[in-house]
Structures are given as C-alpha cells and as structure tokens.
C-alpha cells in the first residue's frame, strides 16, 4: 500500500513553521490540529502551518511537501499506533479505542491521496470559508525522466489553481517563535 512521508527539499520548513517535521516521517493532512482554533485569527507560523502543512505523526511537526511511498502493513500499523498515542497525549482523545479509530481514519484519507506513482510529491492548500475548512491538493512530478528532485526543479502540477497570495519568507524567518 502507499502512504505519505514528509520530505524536505530545502531548509525552508525549519523557519516557515514553529516545528518542522523530520524528513521521512509518516504524515497525515493534520487539519484536526486546528479544531479548537479560529483559522481567521491565526498569524505567522501557525497560519503557515494551517495553510500548507502536512503533520508528521512522530514529531507533530509540519512539512510543506509529502512524498508517496510504499508502506508495509506493519509500518502502517506502527504509524497508526504513533498517531493514536499523539491524539491521546496532545489532542484530548477520550480513550485508546477512539484514538485508534481516528488515527485509522486519518491514514485512510492520507492513503486516498496516493493515487499517483511512487515518489510523487503532494502539496496542499488549506483555507477557511465561513467556518468550513477546505483542503486542495496538488501532485508534483518531474517533467520528464524520474531523476531525484532538487529544491528548484521544474515540475508538472496537477490539481486546482492555487490562490494568488504573497508570502514573505524572510519576514517569517525573522518573526519571534510563538512559544
């Protein structure tokens, strides 16, 4: 089966997000992490995580991109167990059975995004429209042959057009941490 792993093509995630996911972590979309927040009031790095972050289940860090990879049944189960533990410890899951069920649902959704070939990169844009959270996904693949991706490769993009938006990465890097 295919699942999503975080990938870091350059160091930008380490200054865009308060906590960057480690490369190679199993990942889910992570929208549940914002369940108690008003997305319209998020600022800085929290806003960046809301808009474009996939959640690494081990570190609870964020990644701008994830990669479609093959996963064994044992790896899937271990990832579900890790996320279930995080849901219990950090997100107020009422019990282990509920946490496991929620983690299974998150990974089922992540697996549903894996309809492209292995090593395809997936990017996300999350937005809030009148209290409803919408996520759109884009597949990024090398234009021609399957060479390893570099930070500034030219890619074919599939998915919705991304909303025009200006993000000042330099200002975000200089912003104080939200601890």
Secondary structure, 3 states (H helix, E strand, C coil): CEEEEEECCCCCHHHHCCCECCCCCEEECCHHHHCCCCHHHCCHHHHHHHHHCEEECCCCCEECEEEEEECCHHHHHHHHHHHHHHHHHHCCCCCHHHHHHHHHHHHHHHHHCCCCCCCCEEEEEEEEECCEEEEEEEEEEECCCCCCCCCCCCEEEEECCCCCCCCCHHHHHHCCCCC
